[in-house]
Every structure is written in C-alpha cells, then in structure tokens.
C-alpha cells in the first residue's frame, strides 16, 4: 500500500472510531509495522490533521474534521456496492479487503446500500495458510513489469517450472487466470492461479515491454480471453 493511501486510511479509521485506536490496531489493519504507523501519525500531525493521542495510549480524530464529500447519486452508490460485493467471488483476498474499506467509506457518506446482497459463491480465497499464492503477488508483478518463476500443475497433474512475463489477470466466476509470456513455451499462456503452487520474482524485469506485450496478447486472444477456463 502506498504511503498516500495509508495516510488516507488512517484518517478514515480514526474518523469512524468511538474510542482511541492503538498503533498496534492500526498496524494490523494496514498490514504494516507499528513503527511505520508512528511515522505516518507524525506526518499527518505535521500536516495539521487534528489527531490527538500518543504512543501506548491510542489516537483519536478531533470532532469536526471531515474530508470533501464524494458526489455519488443513489444509483451510483448502489452500483458501487454491488460491484464491490462481487469481488468476494474472485478469491483475491487483498482486493476483498480493499472493497471492504471502500464500503466503509460509502457508509461514512450516510448512503448505506447493504440491503443489496450478492452471493459470495465463486473462486476459493487465496489463503497462504492453505498453500495458495496470493493473487496480489501477480498484480504487483504486472504493475512493476517483473518476471516471475512459477511452479504450475495442470489439469492432468503434470508439474512444470516456468519463467513468465505476466501481463493480465482475468477474473472468472470459478477461478482467476494469469496471462503472460511463457519463456518455456515461447508464447502466451494462461495459468489458473489456484494451480500455481509457488511463485517468486526472478530479479529480472521487462520494463517498457508490458503494454506492448499486453496489446499483442489481446490481439492474439480476442476470442479466448474471456472463454471458460479449462
């Protein structure tokens, strides 16, 4: 999470709190160290954000502080709520947590739409405790244009090691697919993320090639991109 996003999240958490929030709690919610929280609080206070409290006690936002409102009409709020709720079907745990944070912001606008319900049935959650590689790893590799080394098991149970230049993620109902240039096959391939047993960065990048590779992938896979996965 970028620092600017983190600072905004701290403000949102403290605005919604009825009691002092400890640095430990903030660190857990933001998935950072307590030391990072202390630095972020100091930065916000330096920017004259009215945060009161101190280390070891907790922090509160002084009443009356608010952020500029977002101008969504009722139907736009409902569209956001349904779309965000459907992220539970992707199995991407980090996107789900981001969606939860946005839903809390919608509630803070006094425009709740929790009467619109979406069934959570879909891809299994990418739980590292169950041996799953978090989908966020692939999103980060795509953004940074970094090569990854994966261990992949196909539908027949055959295991191969691949070096891939990831270019896109496709969220199907039952699974998420990683699209990328496979150096082993010298071509574009699609990998179900729930069949990727291991993934690591190789230390190599393909900076400046991501967009052109993505264009070529889309050109070659216009029909197959959204097809039912095997």
ABEGO torsion letter per residue (X at the ends): XBAAAAAAAAAAAAAABABBBBAAAAAAAAGBBAAAAAAAAAAAAAAGBBBBEBBGAEBBBBBGBBBBBBBBBAAAAAAAAAAAAAAAAAGBAAAAAAAAAAAAAAAAAGBBAAABBBBABEBBBBBAAAGBBBAAAAAAAAAAGBBBBBBBBBAAGBBBBBBBBBABBBBBAABBBBBBBBAAAGBBBBBBAAABABBBBAGBBABGAAAAAAAAAAAAAAAAAABBBX
